[in-house]
Amino acid sequence: MKELSQQEFEVISGAGFESDYYWIIERLKKDGILPPQIRTN
């Protein structure tokens, strides 16, 4: 198992969830899972 970067650790632990929420939503929209009108602000 590879060493986690600080960013990855924050995402997994939840500490970085706020800052990473946006790109998670954008990825889901791009994949067609979420409708594009969902706002992330």
Biopython code that builds the backbone (N, CA, C, O; Angstrom):
import numpy as np
from Bio.PDB.StructureBuilder import StructureBuilder

atoms = [
    (1, "MET", "N", (0.855, -1.200, 0.000)),
    (1, "MET", "CA", (0.000, 0.000, 0.000)),
    (1, "MET", "C", (0.882, 1.238, 0.000)),
    (1, "MET", "O", (1.777, 1.377, 0.834)),
    (2, "LYS", "N", (0.622, 2.132, -0.941)),
    (2, "LYS", "CA", (1.484, 3.303, -1.059)),
    (2, "LYS", "C", (1.193, 4.331, 0.034)),
    (2, "LYS", "O", (0.110, 4.367, 0.617)),
    (3, "GLU", "N", (2.188, 5.150, 0.281)),
    (3, "GLU", "CA", (2.038, 6.232, 1.254)),
    (3, "GLU", "C", (1.021, 7.246, 0.721)),
    (3, "GLU", "O", (1.045, 7.606, -0.455)),
    (4, "LEU", "N", (0.138, 7.694, 1.598)),
    (4, "LEU", "CA", (-0.851, 8.680, 1.175)),
    (4, "LEU", "C", (-0.250, 10.078, 1.202)),
    (4, "LEU", "O", (0.511, 10.420, 2.106)),
    (5, "SER", "N", (-0.598, 10.878, 0.206)),
    (5, "SER", "CA", (-0.210, 12.286, 0.253)),
    (5, "SER", "C", (-1.075, 12.996, 1.296)),
    (5, "SER", "O", (-2.096, 12.465, 1.733)),
    (6, "GLN", "N", (-0.661, 14.194, 1.687)),
    (6, "GLN", "CA", (-1.429, 14.955, 2.671)),
    (6, "GLN", "C", (-2.847, 15.205, 2.174)),
    (6, "GLN", "O", (-3.802, 15.095, 2.943)),
    (7, "GLN", "N", (-2.990, 15.540, 0.890)),
    (7, "GLN", "CA", (-4.317, 15.813, 0.342)),
    (7, "GLN", "C", (-5.190, 14.570, 0.387)),
    (7, "GLN", "O", (-6.355, 14.635, 0.781)),
    (8, "GLU", "N", (-4.634, 13.455, -0.010)),
    (8, "GLU", "CA", (-5.401, 12.210, 0.019)),
    (8, "GLU", "C", (-5.829, 11.862, 1.436)),
    (8, "GLU", "O", (-6.955, 11.421, 1.664)),
    (9, "PHE", "N", (-4.916, 12.065, 2.391)),
    (9, "PHE", "CA", (-5.238, 11.761, 3.775)),
    (9, "PHE", "C", (-6.381, 12.637, 4.271)),
    (9, "PHE", "O", (-7.279, 12.161, 4.965)),
    (10, "GLU", "N", (-6.345, 13.927, 3.911)),
    (10, "GLU", "CA", (-7.404, 14.844, 4.331)),
    (10, "GLU", "C", (-8.742, 14.454, 3.726)),
    (10, "GLU", "O", (-9.774, 14.537, 4.392)),
    (11, "VAL", "N", (-8.731, 14.028, 2.468)),
    (11, "VAL", "CA", (-9.968, 13.598, 1.821)),
    (11, "VAL", "C", (-10.536, 12.385, 2.537)),
    (11, "VAL", "O", (-11.728, 12.327, 2.839)),
    (12, "ILE", "N", (-9.665, 11.412, 2.805)),
    (12, "ILE", "CA", (-10.119, 10.173, 3.434)),
    (12, "ILE", "C", (-10.596, 10.429, 4.861)),
    (12, "ILE", "O", (-11.603, 9.870, 5.296)),
    (13, "SER", "N", (-9.867, 11.280, 5.587)),
    (13, "SER", "CA", (-10.215, 11.535, 6.987)),
    (13, "SER", "C", (-11.393, 12.492, 7.116)),
    (13, "SER", "O", (-11.978, 12.617, 8.192)),
    (14, "GLY", "N", (-11.744, 13.168, 6.023)),
    (14, "GLY", "CA", (-12.855, 14.105, 6.054)),
    (14, "GLY", "C", (-12.432, 15.537, 6.302)),
    (14, "GLY", "O", (-13.238, 16.454, 6.147)),
    (15, "ALA", "N", (-11.189, 15.745, 6.683)),
    (15, "ALA", "CA", (-10.724, 17.096, 6.991)),
    (15, "ALA", "C", (-10.724, 17.985, 5.758)),
    (15, "ALA", "O", (-10.937, 19.194, 5.847)),
    (16, "GLY", "N", (-10.478, 17.361, 4.589)),
    (16, "GLY", "CA", (-10.407, 18.140, 3.362)),
    (16, "GLY", "C", (-11.681, 18.083, 2.544)),
    (16, "GLY", "O", (-11.689, 18.465, 1.374)),
    (17, "PHE", "N", (-12.750, 17.613, 3.149)),
    (17, "PHE", "CA", (-13.963, 17.389, 2.371)),
    (17, "PHE", "C", (-14.515, 18.672, 1.768)),
    (17, "PHE", "O", (-14.914, 18.683, 0.604)),
    (18, "GLU", "N", (-14.545, 19.758, 2.546)),
    (18, "GLU", "CA", (-15.105, 21.008, 2.028)),
    (18, "GLU", "C", (-14.382, 21.460, 0.759)),
    (18, "GLU", "O", (-15.018, 21.804, -0.237)),
    (19, "SER", "N", (-13.054, 21.456, 0.804)),
    (19, "SER", "CA", (-12.294, 21.953, -0.335)),
    (19, "SER", "C", (-12.365, 21.020, -1.534)),
    (19, "SER", "O", (-12.220, 21.459, -2.676)),
    (20, "ASP", "N", (-12.588, 19.734, -1.279)),
    (20, "ASP", "CA", (-12.610, 18.767, -2.377)),
    (20, "ASP", "C", (-14.017, 18.458, -2.878)),
    (20, "ASP", "O", (-14.193, 17.745, -3.866)),
    (21, "TYR", "N", (-15.015, 19.002, -2.186)),
    (21, "TYR", "CA", (-16.403, 18.727, -2.554)),
    (21, "TYR", "C", (-16.696, 19.158, -3.983)),
    (21, "TYR", "O", (-17.399, 18.463, -4.717)),
    (22, "TYR", "N", (-16.157, 20.308, -4.377)),
    (22, "TYR", "CA", (-16.457, 20.871, -5.690)),
    (22, "TYR", "C", (-16.067, 19.922, -6.813)),
    (22, "TYR", "O", (-16.874, 19.646, -7.701)),
    (23, "TRP", "N", (-14.822, 19.414, -6.780)),
    (23, "TRP", "CA", (-14.398, 18.569, -7.906)),
    (23, "TRP", "C", (-15.078, 17.216, -7.894)),
    (23, "TRP", "O", (-15.216, 16.584, -8.941)),
    (24, "ILE", "N", (-15.507, 16.761, -6.723)),
    (24, "ILE", "CA", (-16.278, 15.518, -6.663)),
    (24, "ILE", "C", (-17.604, 15.700, -7.405)),
    (24, "ILE", "O", (-17.993, 14.857, -8.213)),
    (25, "ILE", "N", (-18.293, 16.809, -7.121)),
    (25, "ILE", "CA", (-19.561, 17.115, -7.794)),
    (25, "ILE", "C", (-19.344, 17.286, -9.296)),
    (25, "ILE", "O", (-20.111, 16.766, -10.107)),
    (26, "GLU", "N", (-18.283, 18.028, -9.661)),
    (26, "GLU", "CA", (-18.012, 18.244, -11.087)),
    (26, "GLU", "C", (-17.779, 16.923, -11.802)),
    (26, "GLU", "O", (-18.249, 16.729, -12.923)),
    (27, "ARG", "N", (-17.058, 16.018, -11.161)),
    (27, "ARG", "CA", (-16.790, 14.713, -11.765)),
    (27, "ARG", "C", (-18.083, 13.923, -11.956)),
    (27, "ARG", "O", (-18.285, 13.288, -12.991)),
    (28, "LEU", "N", (-18.952, 13.968, -10.951)),
    (28, "LEU", "CA", (-20.222, 13.247, -11.054)),
    (28, "LEU", "C", (-21.099, 13.829, -12.150)),
    (28, "LEU", "O", (-21.791, 13.093, -12.853)),
    (29, "LYS", "N", (-21.070, 15.152, -12.299)),
    (29, "LYS", "CA", (-21.835, 15.778, -13.374)),
    (29, "LYS", "C", (-21.280, 15.369, -14.728)),
    (29, "LYS", "O", (-22.042, 15.073, -15.649)),
    (30, "LYS", "N", (-19.948, 15.350, -14.858)),
    (30, "LYS", "CA", (-19.331, 14.992, -16.128)),
    (30, "LYS", "C", (-19.645, 13.545, -16.487)),
    (30, "LYS", "O", (-19.811, 13.212, -17.661)),
    (31, "ASP", "N", (-19.726, 12.697, -15.482)),
    (31, "ASP", "CA", (-20.034, 11.288, -15.720)),
    (31, "ASP", "C", (-21.519, 11.048, -15.952)),
    (31, "ASP", "O", (-21.932, 9.924, -16.235)),
    (32, "GLY", "N", (-22.334, 12.117, -15.833)),
    (32, "GLY", "CA", (-23.757, 11.984, -16.094)),
    (32, "GLY", "C", (-24.544, 11.433, -14.917)),
    (32, "GLY", "O", (-25.709, 11.066, -15.069)),
    (33, "ILE", "N", (-23.924, 11.368, -13.745)),
    (33, "ILE", "CA", (-24.607, 10.831, -12.570)),
    (33, "ILE", "C", (-25.490, 11.902, -11.933)),
    (33, "ILE", "O", (-26.595, 11.622, -11.468)),
    (34, "LEU", "N", (-24.980, 13.132, -11.922)),
    (34, "LEU", "CA", (-25.764, 14.248, -11.392)),
    (34, "LEU", "C", (-26.157, 15.181, -12.527)),
    (34, "LEU", "O", (-25.397, 15.345, -13.481)),
    (35, "PRO", "N", (-27.323, 15.789, -12.438)),
    (35, "PRO", "CA", (-27.730, 16.762, -13.460)),
    (35, "PRO", "C", (-26.854, 18.012, -13.395)),
    (35, "PRO", "O", (-26.448, 18.415, -12.305)),
    (36, "PRO", "N", (-26.555, 18.634, -14.535)),
    (36, "PRO", "CA", (-25.629, 19.765, -14.577)),
    (36, "PRO", "C", (-26.116, 21.012, -13.858)),
    (36, "PRO", "O", (-25.320, 21.914, -13.597)),
    (37, "GLN", "N", (-27.406, 21.088, -13.528)),
    (37, "GLN", "CA", (-27.885, 22.301, -12.866)),
    (37, "GLN", "C", (-27.592, 22.341, -11.365)),
    (37, "GLN", "O", (-27.842, 23.354, -10.713)),
    (38, "ILE", "N", (-27.068, 21.252, -10.818)),
    (38, "ILE", "CA", (-26.720, 21.252, -9.396)),
    (38, "ILE", "C", (-25.591, 22.248, -9.146)),
    (38, "ILE", "O", (-24.583, 22.253, -9.853)),
    (39, "ARG", "N", (-25.777, 23.089, -8.130)),
    (39, "ARG", "CA", (-24.794, 24.131, -7.832)),
    (39, "ARG", "C", (-23.916, 23.701, -6.664)),
    (39, "ARG", "O", (-24.342, 22.939, -5.796)),
    (40, "THR", "N", (-22.683, 24.201, -6.657)),
    (40, "THR", "CA", (-21.719, 23.751, -5.655)),
    (40, "THR", "C", (-21.236, 24.901, -4.776)),
    (40, "THR", "O", (-20.242, 24.758, -4.064)),
    (41, "ASN", "N", (-21.934, 26.047, -4.818)),
    (41, "ASN", "CA", (-21.439, 27.186, -4.031)),
    (41, "ASN", "C", (-22.007, 27.200, -2.628)),
    (41, "ASN", "O", (-21.689, 28.092, -1.842)),
]
sb = StructureBuilder()
sb.init_structure("model")
sb.init_model(0)
sb.init_chain("A")
sb.init_seg("    ")
for serial, (resi, resn, name, xyz) in enumerate(atoms, 1):
    if name == "N":
        sb.init_residue(resn, " ", resi, " ")
    sb.init_atom(name, np.array(xyz, "f"), 0.0, 1.0, " ", f" {name:<3s}", serial, name[0])
structure = sb.get_structure()
